[in-house]
């Protein structure tokens, strides 16, 4: 069991993932984003940071 830091990140999808390839679309879905301008709050973990880094050109990320 890993220990969570309790930090949260607010992630907003700015661009549509269509036409970007399966891996990038999977990253967007893995973050819980469904449509443009949809915002979710996710735990600040290395795995989530990796997903955000991969699709950084499509999302806006800010600390909560």
Jmol script that loads the backbone (N, CA, C; Angstrom):
load data "model"
ATOM      1  N   UNK A   1       0.847  -1.172   0.000  1.00  0.00           N
ATOM      2  CA  UNK A   1       0.000   0.000   0.000  1.00  0.00           C
ATOM      3  C   UNK A   1       0.894   1.238   0.000  1.00  0.00           C
ATOM      4  N   UNK A   2       0.645   2.141  -0.930  1.00  0.00           N
ATOM      5  CA  UNK A   2       1.443   3.351  -1.004  1.00  0.00           C
ATOM      6  C   UNK A   2       0.786   4.455  -0.203  1.00  0.00           C
ATOM      7  N   UNK A   3       1.605   5.329   0.302  1.00  0.00           N
ATOM      8  CA  UNK A   3       1.116   6.442   1.109  1.00  0.00           C
ATOM      9  C   UNK A   3       0.854   7.638   0.200  1.00  0.00           C
ATOM     10  N   UNK A   4      -0.324   8.244   0.300  1.00  0.00           N
ATOM     11  CA  UNK A   4      -0.645   9.402  -0.533  1.00  0.00           C
ATOM     12  C   UNK A   4      -0.286  10.674   0.212  1.00  0.00           C
ATOM     13  N   UNK A   5       0.117  11.670  -0.553  1.00  0.00           N
ATOM     14  CA  UNK A   5       0.538  12.929   0.047  1.00  0.00           C
ATOM     15  C   UNK A   5      -0.647  13.811   0.401  1.00  0.00           C
ATOM     16  N   UNK A   6      -1.822  13.506  -0.150  1.00  0.00           N
ATOM     17  CA  UNK A   6      -2.998  14.311   0.128  1.00  0.00           C
ATOM     18  C   UNK A   6      -3.127  15.512  -0.785  1.00  0.00           C
ATOM     19  N   UNK A   7      -2.124  15.734  -1.635  1.00  0.00           N
ATOM     20  CA  UNK A   7      -2.201  16.852  -2.574  1.00  0.00           C
ATOM     21  C   UNK A   7      -3.120  16.493  -3.727  1.00  0.00           C
ATOM     22  N   UNK A   8      -3.760  17.498  -4.267  1.00  0.00           N
ATOM     23  CA  UNK A   8      -4.655  17.303  -5.402  1.00  0.00           C
ATOM     24  C   UNK A   8      -4.230  18.207  -6.545  1.00  0.00           C
ATOM     25  N   UNK A   9      -4.523  17.763  -7.751  1.00  0.00           N
ATOM     26  CA  UNK A   9      -4.290  18.545  -8.955  1.00  0.00           C
ATOM     27  C   UNK A   9      -5.613  18.737  -9.669  1.00  0.00           C
ATOM     28  N   UNK A  10      -5.851  19.915 -10.191  1.00  0.00           N
ATOM     29  CA  UNK A  10      -7.045  20.176 -10.995  1.00  0.00           C
ATOM     30  C   UNK A  10      -6.603  20.167 -12.456  1.00  0.00           C
ATOM     31  N   UNK A  11      -7.169  19.244 -13.226  1.00  0.00           N
ATOM     32  CA  UNK A  11      -6.790  19.054 -14.621  1.00  0.00           C
ATOM     33  C   UNK A  11      -7.991  19.376 -15.501  1.00  0.00           C
ATOM     34  N   UNK A  12      -7.782  20.209 -16.515  1.00  0.00           N
ATOM     35  CA  UNK A  12      -8.837  20.602 -17.446  1.00  0.00           C
ATOM     36  C   UNK A  12      -8.411  20.252 -18.859  1.00  0.00           C
ATOM     37  N   UNK A  13      -9.305  19.625 -19.609  1.00  0.00           N
ATOM     38  CA  UNK A  13      -9.035  19.280 -21.002  1.00  0.00           C
ATOM     39  C   UNK A  13      -9.353  20.480 -21.885  1.00  0.00           C
ATOM     40  N   UNK A  14      -8.347  20.974 -22.603  1.00  0.00           N
ATOM     41  CA  UNK A  14      -8.513  22.163 -23.437  1.00  0.00           C
ATOM     42  C   UNK A  14      -8.710  21.826 -24.908  1.00  0.00           C
ATOM     43  N   UNK A  15      -8.067  20.760 -25.382  1.00  0.00           N
ATOM     44  CA  UNK A  15      -8.175  20.363 -26.783  1.00  0.00           C
ATOM     45  C   UNK A  15      -8.772  18.974 -26.868  1.00  0.00           C
ATOM     46  N   UNK A  16      -9.434  18.689 -27.966  1.00  0.00           N
ATOM     47  CA  UNK A  16     -10.013  17.376 -28.188  1.00  0.00           C
ATOM     48  C   UNK A  16      -8.903  16.357 -28.455  1.00  0.00           C
ATOM     49  N   UNK A  17      -9.015  15.159 -27.874  1.00  0.00           N
ATOM     50  CA  UNK A  17      -7.989  14.132 -28.102  1.00  0.00           C
ATOM     51  C   UNK A  17      -8.157  13.383 -29.419  1.00  0.00           C
ATOM     52  N   UNK A  18      -9.228  13.623 -30.159  1.00  0.00           N
ATOM     53  CA  UNK A  18      -9.448  12.901 -31.413  1.00  0.00           C
ATOM     54  C   UNK A  18      -8.373  13.262 -32.429  1.00  0.00           C
ATOM     55  N   UNK A  19      -7.847  12.241 -33.074  1.00  0.00           N
ATOM     56  CA  UNK A  19      -6.795  12.445 -34.054  1.00  0.00           C
ATOM     57  C   UNK A  19      -5.402  12.434 -33.460  1.00  0.00           C
ATOM     58  N   UNK A  20      -5.278  12.134 -32.154  1.00  0.00           N
ATOM     59  CA  UNK A  20      -3.968  12.155 -31.511  1.00  0.00           C
ATOM     60  C   UNK A  20      -3.367  10.772 -31.347  1.00  0.00           C
ATOM     61  N   UNK A  21      -4.137   9.731 -31.560  1.00  0.00           N
ATOM     62  CA  UNK A  21      -3.630   8.372 -31.398  1.00  0.00           C
ATOM     63  C   UNK A  21      -4.220   7.713 -30.166  1.00  0.00           C
ATOM     64  N   UNK A  22      -4.155   6.394 -30.143  1.00  0.00           N
ATOM     65  CA  UNK A  22      -4.786   5.623 -29.071  1.00  0.00           C
ATOM     66  C   UNK A  22      -4.151   5.868 -27.715  1.00  0.00           C
ATOM     67  N   UNK A  23      -2.826   5.995 -27.675  1.00  0.00           N
ATOM     68  CA  UNK A  23      -2.154   6.161 -26.387  1.00  0.00           C
ATOM     69  C   UNK A  23      -2.535   7.474 -25.709  1.00  0.00           C
ATOM     70  N   UNK A  24      -2.599   8.538 -26.467  1.00  0.00           N
ATOM     71  CA  UNK A  24      -2.943   9.833 -25.881  1.00  0.00           C
ATOM     72  C   UNK A  24      -4.415   9.877 -25.494  1.00  0.00           C
ATOM     73  N   UNK A  25      -5.266   9.252 -26.286  1.00  0.00           N
ATOM     74  CA  UNK A  25      -6.683   9.182 -25.926  1.00  0.00           C
ATOM     75  C   UNK A  25      -6.866   8.368 -24.646  1.00  0.00           C
ATOM     76  N   UNK A  26      -6.086   7.310 -24.483  1.00  0.00           N
ATOM     77  CA  UNK A  26      -6.156   6.493 -23.275  1.00  0.00           C
ATOM     78  C   UNK A  26      -5.681   7.272 -22.053  1.00  0.00           C
ATOM     79  N   UNK A  27      -4.673   8.110 -22.218  1.00  0.00           N
ATOM     80  CA  UNK A  27      -4.191   8.943 -21.110  1.00  0.00           C
ATOM     81  C   UNK A  27      -5.261   9.923 -20.655  1.00  0.00           C
ATOM     82  N   UNK A  28      -5.948  10.531 -21.609  1.00  0.00           N
ATOM     83  CA  UNK A  28      -7.011  11.481 -21.279  1.00  0.00           C
ATOM     84  C   UNK A  28      -8.126  10.765 -20.531  1.00  0.00           C
ATOM     85  N   UNK A  29      -8.523   9.580 -21.004  1.00  0.00           N
ATOM     86  CA  UNK A  29      -9.572   8.822 -20.320  1.00  0.00           C
ATOM     87  C   UNK A  29      -9.094   8.347 -18.951  1.00  0.00           C
ATOM     88  N   UNK A  30      -7.814   8.003 -18.845  1.00  0.00           N
ATOM     89  CA  UNK A  30      -7.256   7.568 -17.571  1.00  0.00           C
ATOM     90  C   UNK A  30      -7.269   8.658 -16.516  1.00  0.00           C
ATOM     91  N   UNK A  31      -7.194   9.901 -16.956  1.00  0.00           N
ATOM     92  CA  UNK A  31      -7.289  11.028 -16.032  1.00  0.00           C
ATOM     93  C   UNK A  31      -8.733  11.318 -15.640  1.00  0.00           C
ATOM     94  N   UNK A  32      -9.681  10.692 -16.333  1.00  0.00           N
ATOM     95  CA  UNK A  32     -11.091  10.897 -16.017  1.00  0.00           C
ATOM     96  C   UNK A  32     -11.735  12.018 -16.796  1.00  0.00           C
ATOM     97  N   UNK A  33     -11.055  12.507 -17.817  1.00  0.00           N
ATOM     98  CA  UNK A  33     -11.585  13.611 -18.616  1.00  0.00           C
ATOM     99  C   UNK A  33     -12.459  13.054 -19.731  1.00  0.00           C
ATOM    100  N   UNK A  34     -13.620  13.670 -19.937  1.00  0.00           N
ATOM    101  CA  UNK A  34     -14.582  13.136 -20.895  1.00  0.00           C
ATOM    102  C   UNK A  34     -14.776  14.022 -22.114  1.00  0.00           C
ATOM    103  N   UNK A  35     -14.725  15.319 -21.950  1.00  0.00           N
ATOM    104  CA  UNK A  35     -14.999  16.237 -23.064  1.00  0.00           C
ATOM    105  C   UNK A  35     -14.196  17.512 -22.860  1.00  0.00           C
ATOM    106  N   UNK A  36     -14.171  18.367 -23.879  1.00  0.00           N
ATOM    107  CA  UNK A  36     -13.440  19.628 -23.779  1.00  0.00           C
ATOM    108  C   UNK A  36     -13.995  20.478 -22.638  1.00  0.00           C
ATOM    109  N   UNK A  37     -13.108  21.158 -21.946  1.00  0.00           N
ATOM    110  CA  UNK A  37     -13.421  22.041 -20.818  1.00  0.00           C
ATOM    111  C   UNK A  37     -13.986  21.294 -19.617  1.00  0.00           C
ATOM    112  N   UNK A  38     -13.799  19.984 -19.579  1.00  0.00           N
ATOM    113  CA  UNK A  38     -14.185  19.184 -18.415  1.00  0.00           C
ATOM    114  C   UNK A  38     -13.023  19.234 -17.432  1.00  0.00           C
ATOM    115  N   UNK A  39     -13.325  19.447 -16.150  1.00  0.00           N
ATOM    116  CA  UNK A  39     -12.302  19.564 -15.122  1.00  0.00           C
ATOM    117  C   UNK A  39     -12.488  18.466 -14.089  1.00  0.00           C
ATOM    118  N   UNK A  40     -11.376  17.846 -13.683  1.00  0.00           N
ATOM    119  CA  UNK A  40     -11.402  16.835 -12.631  1.00  0.00           C
ATOM    120  C   UNK A  40     -10.291  17.137 -11.638  1.00  0.00           C
ATOM    121  N   UNK A  41     -10.471  16.657 -10.409  1.00  0.00           N
ATOM    122  CA  UNK A  41      -9.421  16.742  -9.398  1.00  0.00           C
ATOM    123  C   UNK A  41      -8.887  15.342  -9.169  1.00  0.00           C
ATOM    124  N   UNK A  42      -7.567  15.192  -9.283  1.00  0.00           N
ATOM    125  CA  UNK A  42      -6.929  13.889  -9.135  1.00  0.00           C
ATOM    126  C   UNK A  42      -5.822  13.989  -8.095  1.00  0.00           C
ATOM    127  N   UNK A  43      -5.457  12.851  -7.515  1.00  0.00           N
ATOM    128  CA  UNK A  43      -4.362  12.792  -6.550  1.00  0.00           C
ATOM    129  C   UNK A  43      -3.041  13.107  -7.251  1.00  0.00           C
ATOM    130  N   UNK A  44      -2.153  13.742  -6.541  1.00  0.00           N
ATOM    131  CA  UNK A  44      -0.836  14.079  -7.077  1.00  0.00           C
ATOM    132  C   UNK A  44       0.112  12.910  -6.839  1.00  0.00           C
ATOM    133  N   UNK A  45       0.163  11.980  -7.799  1.00  0.00           N
ATOM    134  CA  UNK A  45       1.039  10.817  -7.712  1.00  0.00           C
ATOM    135  C   UNK A  45       1.955  10.807  -8.933  1.00  0.00           C
ATOM    136  N   UNK A  46       3.049  10.067  -8.867  1.00  0.00           N
ATOM    137  CA  UNK A  46       3.938   9.988 -10.028  1.00  0.00           C
ATOM    138  C   UNK A  46       3.248   9.438 -11.279  1.00  0.00           C
ATOM    139  N   UNK A  47       2.326   8.498 -11.110  1.00  0.00           N
ATOM    140  CA  UNK A  47       1.621   7.933 -12.261  1.00  0.00           C
ATOM    141  C   UNK A  47       0.749   8.987 -12.936  1.00  0.00           C
ATOM    142  N   UNK A  48       0.046   9.766 -12.137  1.00  0.00           N
ATOM    143  CA  UNK A  48      -0.814  10.815 -12.689  1.00  0.00           C
ATOM    144  C   UNK A  48       0.033  11.900 -13.335  1.00  0.00           C
ATOM    145  N   UNK A  49       1.162  12.240 -12.708  1.00  0.00           N
ATOM    146  CA  UNK A  49       2.066  13.234 -13.303  1.00  0.00           C
ATOM    147  C   UNK A  49       2.564  12.771 -14.667  1.00  0.00           C
ATOM    148  N   UNK A  50       2.819  11.469 -14.814  1.00  0.00           N
ATOM    149  CA  UNK A  50       3.254  10.928 -16.095  1.00  0.00           C
ATOM    150  C   UNK A  50       2.187  11.051 -17.162  1.00  0.00           C
ATOM    151  N   UNK A  51       0.926  10.784 -16.792  1.00  0.00           N
ATOM    152  CA  UNK A  51      -0.177  10.935 -17.742  1.00  0.00           C
ATOM    153  C   UNK A  51      -0.309  12.391 -18.175  1.00  0.00           C
ATOM    154  N   UNK A  52      -0.205  13.302 -17.222  1.00  0.00           N
ATOM    155  CA  UNK A  52      -0.331  14.729 -17.526  1.00  0.00           C
ATOM    156  C   UNK A  52       0.804  15.182 -18.427  1.00  0.00           C
ATOM    157  N   UNK A  53       2.013  14.707 -18.165  1.00  0.00           N
ATOM    158  CA  UNK A  53       3.165  15.084 -18.982  1.00  0.00           C
ATOM    159  C   UNK A  53       3.002  14.612 -20.422  1.00  0.00           C
ATOM    160  N   UNK A  54       2.442  13.422 -20.591  1.00  0.00           N
ATOM    161  CA  UNK A  54       2.284  12.854 -21.930  1.00  0.00           C
ATOM    162  C   UNK A  54       1.309  13.661 -22.783  1.00  0.00           C
ATOM    163  N   UNK A  55       0.270  14.213 -22.167  1.00  0.00           N
ATOM    164  CA  UNK A  55      -0.741  14.967 -22.909  1.00  0.00           C
ATOM    165  C   UNK A  55      -0.751  16.437 -22.495  1.00  0.00           C
ATOM    166  N   UNK A  56       0.402  16.966 -22.143  1.00  0.00           N
ATOM    167  CA  UNK A  56       0.504  18.338 -21.627  1.00  0.00           C
ATOM    168  C   UNK A  56       0.031  19.378 -22.636  1.00  0.00           C
ATOM    169  N   UNK A  57       0.109  19.067 -23.917  1.00  0.00           N
ATOM    170  CA  UNK A  57      -0.315  20.021 -24.940  1.00  0.00           C
ATOM    171  C   UNK A  57      -1.835  20.119 -25.041  1.00  0.00           C
ATOM    172  N   UNK A  58      -2.560  19.214 -24.374  1.00  0.00           N
ATOM    173  CA  UNK A  58      -4.029  19.203 -24.426  1.00  0.00           C
ATOM    174  C   UNK A  58      -4.687  19.627 -23.128  1.00  0.00           C
ATOM    175  N   UNK A  59      -3.942  19.641 -22.027  1.00  0.00           N
ATOM    176  CA  UNK A  59      -4.553  19.880 -20.723  1.00  0.00           C
ATOM    177  C   UNK A  59      -3.922  21.075 -20.019  1.00  0.00           C
ATOM    178  N   UNK A  60      -4.669  21.599 -19.060  1.00  0.00           N
ATOM    179  CA  UNK A  60      -4.155  22.634 -18.155  1.00  0.00           C
ATOM    180  C   UNK A  60      -4.180  22.041 -16.766  1.00  0.00           C
ATOM    181  N   UNK A  61      -3.091  22.173 -16.024  1.00  0.00           N
ATOM    182  CA  UNK A  61      -2.965  21.563 -14.713  1.00  0.00           C
ATOM    183  C   UNK A  61      -2.617  22.635 -13.698  1.00  0.00           C
ATOM    184  N   UNK A  62      -3.300  22.590 -12.544  1.00  0.00           N
ATOM    185  CA  UNK A  62      -2.993  23.533 -11.469  1.00  0.00           C
ATOM    186  C   UNK A  62      -3.179  22.814 -10.131  1.00  0.00           C
ATOM    187  N   UNK A  63      -2.414  23.235  -9.128  1.00  0.00           N
ATOM    188  CA  UNK A  63      -2.515  22.634  -7.806  1.00  0.00           C
ATOM    189  C   UNK A  63      -3.710  23.212  -7.070  1.00  0.00           C
ATOM    190  N   UNK A  64      -4.332  22.357  -6.263  1.00  0.00           N
ATOM    191  CA  UNK A  64      -5.502  22.785  -5.486  1.00  0.00           C
ATOM    192  C   UNK A  64      -5.089  23.026  -4.070  1.00  0.00           C
TER     193      UNK A  64
END
end "model"
wireframe off; spacefill off
backbone 0.3
color backbone group
